[in-house]
Amino acid sequence: MPALTQIPLTQLPAEPAISCSNCAACCCQLEVMLITDTGVPQRFIEADAWGGEVMKRLDDGWCAALDRDSMLCSIYEQRPLICREFEMRSAECQDERRGMAAIYR
């Protein structure tokens, strides 16, 4: 009988690298106040209970500008300032990802 060859064990990270491309768009469920003009199309804007402008969210709770098929922002070049400042891998990003993971466990 021939000797068995061992296949080397590859260590995989406990969690995948943080990237918008492997995220469930966690940040797209947060309320986004519009505090500067970035060119967000009016169809994605609504008034909150205090009269401020916010990104419209649909009945599913996700931002109206989120493309549900690709899970990417459909107005990325005109996204609000808050979305521009919510950086990938930031502490806030990681908190949202952990919160979303806890919901779906």
KOLDO-112514 format. One line per 2 residues: number of its first residue (from 1); for each residue x, y, z of N, C-alpha, C. Coordinates in pm, whole numbers, plus 32768, in hexadecimal, padded with zeros to 4 digits. Layout:
NUM	X/Y/Z/X/Y/Z/X/Y/Z | ...
END
This chain:
1	8056/7F8B/8000/8000/8000/8000/805B/807B/8000 | 803D/80E0/7FA8/8090/8158/7FA2/807B/81AF/801F
3	80E4/81F7/8045/80DD/8251/80B8/807F/82C5/8099 | 8032/82ED/80FA/7FD6/835D/80E8/8023/83E0/80F4
5	8003/843D/809C/8040/84C1/80A0/7FE7/851D/80F1 | 8021/8561/814F/7FD1/85BD/81A0/7FBE/8641/8156
7	7F46/8671/8160/7F26/86F4/8126/7F42/875C/8190 | 7F91/87C3/816F/7FB2/8829/81D6/7F35/8873/8205
9	7F32/888B/8284/7EC3/88D5/82C2/7EDA/896A/82AF | 7E78/89AF/8279/7E80/8A3F/8266/7E2F/8A83/82D3
11	7E6B/8ADF/8316/7E25/8B28/837E/7DD0/8B97/833F | 7D51/8B91/8354/7CF7/8BF9/8323/7CDB/8C5C/8393
13	7CCC/8CDB/8371/7CAF/8D3C/83DB/7C28/8D1E/841C | 7C1D/8D3E/849C/7BA0/8D27/84E5/7B2D/8D77/84A8
15	7B4C/8DED/8477/7AE9/8E42/8436/7B23/8E72/83B2 | 7AD0/8E7D/834A/7B04/8EAF/82CB/7B31/8F40/82D8
17	7B8A/8F68/8282/7BB8/8FF4/8280/7B40/9050/826D | 7B42/90C0/82B0/7AD2/911E/82A6/7ADC/9169/8222
19	7A70/9160/81D6/7A68/91A4/8155/79D6/91BC/8135 | 79B9/922A/80F3/792F/9243/80C9/78FC/91D5/806D
21	7957/9194/8024/792F/912D/7FC5/7901/90AC/8009 | 7921/9099/808A/78F3/9020/80CF/789A/9043/8146
23	785B/90B6/813F/7806/90E6/81AB/7773/90DF/8181 | 771D/90D8/81E1/768E/90D8/81C7/7656/9166/81CB
25	76A9/91C8/81AA/7680/9254/81A7/7643/9280/822C | 7683/9259/8299/7652/9279/8320/7636/930E/8330
27	7691/9360/82FF/7682/93F0/8312/760A/9428/82C7 | 75D7/93DF/8266/7564/940E/8218/74E0/93FF/8260
29	74E5/93D1/82DD/746D/93CA/832F/746A/9437/839A | 74D2/9487/839F/74D9/94F4/8400/7490/956F/83CC
31	745F/95C4/8428/7424/9641/83FD/7494/969F/83D0 | 7482/96DB/835C/74E9/9732/8323/74B0/97BE/8313
33	74E1/981A/8366/74B7/98A6/835C/7506/98EA/82EC | 74C3/993F/82A3/7503/9989/8238/7528/9A12/826E
35	75AA/9A27/8283/75D7/9AA4/82BF/7624/9AFC/825E | 7643/9AC5/81E9/7682/9B13/817E/7642/9AEA/80FB
37	7652/9B3C/8096/761C/9B1C/8012/7685/9AD0/7FC2 | 766A/9A50/7FA8/76C5/9A01/7F56/7684/99D7/7ED3
39	760C/9A09/7EBC/75C7/99E8/7E3F/7570/996D/7E48 | 7548/9945/7EC0/74EF/98D2/7ED0/746D/98F1/7E85
41	7443/9899/7E2A/73C5/98B0/7DE2/734F/98BB/7E44 | 72F4/9915/7E2A/7283/9932/7E82/722F/98B7/7EA1
43	7227/9858/7E44/71D4/97E0/7E5B/7209/9788/7ECD | 7285/97A2/7EFB/72BF/9755/7F68/72BE/97A2/7FEC
45	727D/9816/7FEF/727D/986C/8066/71F0/9875/80A0 | 71E8/9874/8125/7169/988C/8169/7183/98DB/81E8
47	711B/990F/8223/7128/995C/829F/7114/98FF/8316 | 7164/9915/837E/7151/98C5/83F8/70E8/9907/8450
49	70D0/98D0/84C6/7068/9903/8521/7081/9992/854D | 70FE/99C3/8545/7120/9A49/8571/7133/9AAA/84FC
51	7115/9A7B/8483/711F/9AD1/840D/71A6/9AD1/83C8 | 7204/9A83/83FA/7287/9A7A/83BA/7283/9A1D/8342
53	72E0/9A30/82E7/72E7/99D8/8273/733B/995D/8292 | 7306/98E9/826D/734B/986A/8280/733D/9818/8201
55	7394/97B4/81F6/7386/9757/8186/7309/9703/819D | 72BB/96F6/8135/7240/96A8/813B/7263/9614/814C
57	7216/95D2/81A1/7224/9541/81B1/71A0/9500/8187 | 71AB/948F/8147/7135/9448/8119/70FB/93F3/8189
59	708C/93B1/8170/7047/9362/81D6/709F/92F5/8213 | 7105/92C8/81CA/715D/9260/81FE/71C8/9297/825D
61	71CB/931E/826F/7229/935D/82CA/72AE/9385/828B | 72C5/9360/820F/7342/937F/81CA/7334/9404/8180
63	73A5/9445/816C/73A9/94C3/8122/736D/94B1/8097 | 731E/9512/806C/72DE/950B/7FE9/7343/950E/7F76
65	73BC/9541/7F90/7422/9548/7F27/7472/94C6/7F1A | 745A/9466/7F72/74A1/93E7/7F6D/7465/938F/7F01
67	74B7/9364/7EA2/748A/9306/7E3B/747E/927E/7E7E | 7406/9248/7E86/73EE/91CB/7ECE/742C/9151/7E89
69	7446/915A/7E08/7483/90E8/7DC2/7519/90DF/7DDB | 755E/9150/7DD4/75EF/9150/7DE5/761A/9172/7E74
71	75BE/91A9/7EC5/75DA/91D9/7F4C/7645/9247/7F4A | 7645/9296/7EE0/769F/9308/7ED2/764D/9387/7EC7
73	7689/93F8/7EE8/7645/9478/7EE1/7630/94A0/7E50 | 75B4/94C1/7E2E/7595/94E7/7DA5/75B7/957A/7D87
75	75D9/95C6/7DF0/75FE/9653/7DDD/7685/966F/7E1D | 76DF/9610/7E12/775F/9616/7E58/77A7/969B/7E44
77	77AA/96CF/7DCD/77F0/974E/7DB1/77AA/97C5/7DF1 | 7729/97BA/7E10/76DE/9827/7E50/76B4/9804/7EDE
79	76F2/97A0/7F19/76CA/9773/7F9F/76DE/97E3/8006 | 768F/97E1/8070/7697/9849/80D7/771F/984B/811E
81	773D/98BB/815D/77BA/98CC/81A5/77CC/9861/820F | 7763/9842/825A/776E/97DD/82C3/7799/9757/8288
83	7764/9733/8215/778A/96B6/81D4/781C/96BB/81A7 | 7848/9730/817C/78D4/973F/8153/7932/9733/81CB
85	7906/9760/823F/795A/975E/82B6/7954/96DB/8302 | 78F1/9689/82E7/78E4/9607/8328/7943/95A7/82E0
87	79BE/95A5/830E/7A27/955F/82C5/7A26/94C9/82DC | 7A45/9482/8271/7A55/93F2/8279/7AC3/93D2/82DE
89	7AAA/9371/8333/7B05/9342/839C/7B0C/939F/8416 | 7AC4/9410/8414/7AC7/9469/8488/7A84/9422/84FF
91	7A96/945A/8574/7A58/9420/85EC/79C0/9418/85DB | 7984/9481/85A2/78F3/9483/858D/78C9/9414/852D
93	7915/9404/84C2/78FA/939A/8460/78FE/9312/84A3 | 7966/92F9/84EF/7974/9277/8531/7906/925E/8597
95	78DC/92C8/85DE/786D/92BA/863E/77ED/9291/85F6 | 77D1/92D1/8586/7757/92B1/8539/775D/9222/8504
97	77D1/91FA/84D2/77E0/9170/849E/77CA/910A/850D | 7802/9123/8585/77EE/90C7/85F4/775B/90C2/861B
99	771A/9135/861E/768C/9139/8640/7637/90EE/85DC | 7657/90FA/855D/760D/90B4/84F5/7626/901D/8500
101	76A2/8FF6/851C/76C2/8F67/852A/7673/8F2A/859F | 7663/8F75/860B/761B/8F42/8680/7588/8F2C/8660
103	7551/8F80/860B/74C3/8F74/85E6/74AA/8EF3/8599 | 7505/8ECF/8542/74EF/8E5E/84E7/752D/8DDB/8517
105	7557/8DD3/8593/758E/8D55/85C9/751F/8CFA/85F4
END
